[in-house]
Each structure stands twice: as C-alpha cells, then as structure tokens.
C-alpha cells in the first residue's frame, strides 16, 4: 500500500536535506578554524613598514638556499652570489606543515663542508622549511622553502 506524497512530506524532506548540508558546513568551518595556527603578526600595518627595507637588505646579500632530503637527512646549503658557502651566522631551521603547527620541529644542525645537516623524519606530504640566519654585518636573512616528502610516482 502506497502513501500519498503530500506537501508536508516534501517540506520535511527539503528541511532535512538542508539541515544535513548546514550541519556539514558548520562542522567543516569549525574544523578549519580549529586547525589554523593563528596570527602571523599582531599588527600587519606595522609589520609592513619595514618589509621593503628588510627585503632589499636581504636581496643585497645575494644568498641562495637549497634544501635536500633523502628520507633520513635534511641538508641545507646557503650560498652567496658566487656559489660559495655564505657566511651565515646563527642559522636555524623550523620544519612544519603549512596548515598547522603540531608537527613543527627545529632540528639541531651540524655544519660540515659548506652544508648544514640534521637527521629528521618527515612523513609524506607537503612541508615548509623556514630558514633564518644573519649576515656578518647583522642583516637578518629569512627564507621559506616548500618541500614535498613522499614516494616517487612513476
């Protein structure tokens, strides 16, 4: 025996469908906001005032940063405009995911033959490598490298 589809049934079906959509959207929004690491700077206007000056000073150094990861060792090479090891002081590295800070790590680097090395474990996926250092004259140097760690796809 079939029941007749009435306007009330259609209304209930429509409200239930939109209720599911709204519930999923709210859940996804809460998850997205909950995984965002937060503010990068407290006042973006103040931070922007020195940006061009700092970038010009960093560009004048002529340094290039290259990163290599073989599944066990992370190697960071900082070279000057002539391709020689740059005289970086206080070099540090923070490796983390672009979307959250839970997996951030700051390995201890060992310098040898112009390359900084550290044993790290990077599960597959996208990683950001933040390199900070200073030139001998005190000029700050910052570079972010995007890195993909994972299986080779044929």
N, C-alpha and C positions, 0 to 999 in steps of 0.2 A: 504494500500500500504506500503510495507516494503522498508526501505532504506538499501543499501548495507553497511556492516561493512568494512570500509577501514582502511588502515594503519594509516591514520591521526586520525581517531576515536579512535583507540587503543592507540595511543600516547597521545591523550588528556585525555583519561580515566586513563592511567598509571600516567601521570603527576599530575592529580587531586588527585588520591589516595595517591601518595607520598607527595603531598602538604599538605593534611589533616594530615597525620602521622607526618610530620615535624612540622607543626603548633601546634599539640597537645604536642609533645615532648618539643618544646620551651616553651610553656605555663606552662607545668609541671615543667620544670627546673627553670623558673623564680619564680614560686610559692614556690618551695622547698628552693631556696636560700633566698627568701624573708622572710621565717618563721624561718630560722636558727638564734639563738640568737647571734652568733658571736664568737669571740676568747675567749678561756678559759684562756690562758696565752699569754703574749706578746712574750716571748722567751722560747720555750719548752726546749731547752738545759739548760738554766739557772735554770728553774724550776725543771728539773730532777736531778740536782746536789744534792739537799737537800732531795729528795724524800725518798731514802732508810733510811737515818738517822732519818727523821721525822717519818717514818712508824715504825721503830724499837722502838723509844721512845714511840709512841702511843701503840704499841703492849705490851710493858713492863708494861703499866698501867693495862692491863687485863680487861678493861672495855667492857661491852656488852650493846648495845642499843636495846630496843624493843619499837615498836610503836603499838598503838591500836586506831582504830577509829570506833565509834559506830553510825556514821551518824550525830552526833552533837558535840561530844567532842573528841579531839585528846589527847591521853595520851602517854607520853614518859617516859620510865623507863630506867635509866642508872645505871647499877650495876657493882660492882667490881668483882674480881676473886672469892670471897667468896659468891657472890649472894646478898651482902648488897648494899644499895644505895651508889653509888660512890660520892665522894666529888667534884663534878663538880662545877666550878665557871663560871659565865657569860655564862650560857647555852642559846643558841638561836637556833631557828628553822626557816628554809625557806622551804615552800612547793610550788612546782611548777610542771608544765608539763615537760616531758623530751624533748619536741620538740620546745618549745617557752617560753618566759618569761612574756607574757601578763597576765597569771593567777597567777603569783608568789604572795605569801603572807607570811608575817612574823608575826605570831600571838604573842600576849603577853602571856607568860606562867606564871602560878601560881604553886608554889611548895607546895606540901602537902603530907605527909606520904610517902616520897620517890618517888613520881611521879610528873612529870610536866604536867599540864593540860591547855588546851586552847579550847575555843569554836571556831570551824571553820566550813565552809561549803565547802565540796568537791564534786562537781558534778561527776557523774560516769566517770570512766576511770582510766588511769594509772597516778600516781603521784610519784614524787621523794620528799623525806623528807631529807633535809640536816641539820644535827645536828652539831653544833660547840660549843665547851666548852674549858675549860682549867683546868688542874690538879692544886692542891695547889702549886706545885713547878713550875708552869708556862708552863708545857708541853702542847702544843696545841693538841686538840682532834677533829677530824672531821670524820663524818660517814654519808654515804648516804644510805637511806633505800628506797627500791622500794615498793610502796603500790598500791593496786588496790581498788578503791572505786566503788561500784556498787551493783546492785541487785543480790541476791543469785540465782544461776541457779540450778534447780533440775534435 
